[in-house]
Amino acid sequence: MTAAPRIKTTVVGSYPVPDWLLALPSEQALIDATRVVIHTQEQAGIDLVCDGEFSRFDVNHPETNGMIEYFVRPMAGMRTAITFDELVAYRAQRGMGFRTRPPAVVEGAVGAGTLDLPHACARGRRLTARPFKFTLTGPHMLAKSVIDKHYRSVPDLAMAIGDALADQVRHLDADVVQVDEANLPGSPDEWQWAAAAINRVLDAVKTTPAVHLCFGNYGGQSIQKGSWDNLINYLNALHVDHIVMETAHRPPEELAAFRQLRPEIGLGLGVIDVKSTVIESADQIARSIERAETLMGRGRIRYVHPDCGFWMLKRNIADGKIYALVEGRNLYEGRGATRIAG
């Protein structure tokens, strides 16, 4: 029997929406699409698979793959009808230049409302026997994305959203629960309340908690500016098993910042650049892992993965990158080939 890999492969979450799902969306089509993306990962040899985030698919919001609307609109205390004056104020808000409309206005105490993450998680969980990861957007990004007319304090709103998400997370049946924050890297001065809010969610995870951070991925473009060394205090404050980081598209010298990471926190290394349509070679990926382990020390790299989700790529490119990821890890560890012909 082949020994388990020392460094595991995973994906960050999203997968390109199939054309047939866009053309004729239905509950059955969503299940079929989820089956396709999970099967693709299984064939490639991914160790920790994800559902492609199709449970939050919204044909009206493909640009964010449901990263925001899916979570806040069903919550109690949210109004989705936006006035013109609110639109004008929102468009002047810092950090939301990639959006023209807010997902909701907070008018009352935030609660779970009709959000049902356990059902969404179960749909993917039952389609695979492999270790399964479920992802959700974190309270910092959600709080920064809405218009708040109730709490009048973004940190207080983030705590309330964190509590609402925690109520859902307690019921998730997934081997890993990953919370995504794509806005914080551009606002590192907010790290203290952002960490407090996300820890409320992480503490509710009954299995393995993880956090993904990146500088945004909007149609292949970075949204936030900054560097990882500005967020080490935030990362070290997380109640987390491992972090899933964008490093392939970042300057190589930034990797040194993670030497300050608490030893208890495993590092997930981005070795696939999702902002490029070029499929990496196995040799490139193996060299990226070798460079990181040389710098960080053997055993610090727990996962390798893409920098972010695949939603903006064509399916054939995403699939090629998924296969390359496994082949590169296998090359580095001296493992056999995994590609399935056909």
Buried (B, 14 or more C-beta within 10 A) or exposed (E): EEEEBEBBBBBBBBBBBBEEBEEEBEEEBBBBBBBBBBEBBBBBBBBBBBBBBBBBBBEEBBBBBBBBBBBBBBBEBBBEEBEEEBEEEBEEEEBBEEBEEBBBBBEEEBBBBEBBBBEBBBBBBEBBEBBBBBBBBBBBBBBBBBBBEBBEEBBBBBBBBBBBBBBBBEBBBBBBBBBBBBBBBBBBEBBEBBBBBBBBBBEBBEBBBBBBBBBBBBEEEBBBEBBBEBBBEBBBBBBBBBBBBBBBBBEEEBBEBBEEBEEEBBBBBBBBBBBBBEBBEBEBBBBBBEBBBEBBEEEBBBBBBBBBBBBBBEBEBBBBBBBBBBBBBBBBEEBEEBBEEE
